[in-house]
Amino acid sequence: LSTDLNDTDRELLREAHRKAAEVSGLIEEFRLDLAADAVYHFVWHRFADEIIEESKPILKGEDQASKDSRAAALYQILLVSLKLLHPFMPYVTESIWQELPRKDTDALMVSLWPEHNL
């Protein structure tokens, strides 16, 4: 976890990593249907519908520390989301990954799976 995140944003990132743990377990059990469903609901409903929408006032606000923290958390959650989606839609996620300015590897397919012991 990034140390420059505030408590709320740190918890959002922990939530993404808990989802990674859930998805990892489902993949290990060969329940790809449930893993894909879990990723879909996290990315579409939790991340896009809730977290990003809740972030808009923060990102438009005056508190620079809060803005920086939320932007960093959103970026980290995006990276986790792309990694979780990659087994199910590799071409799309790899294409998005290639456009990102900061990432741990040049290719998503060789990046480390999200750690879920946070």
Secondary structure, 3 states (H helix, E strand, C coil): CCCCCCHHHHHHHHHHHHHHHHHHHHHHCCCHHHHHHHHHHHHHHHHHHHHHHHHHHHHHCCCHHHHHHHHHHHHHHHHHHHHHHCCCCHHHHHHHHHHCCCCCCCCHHHCCCCCCCC
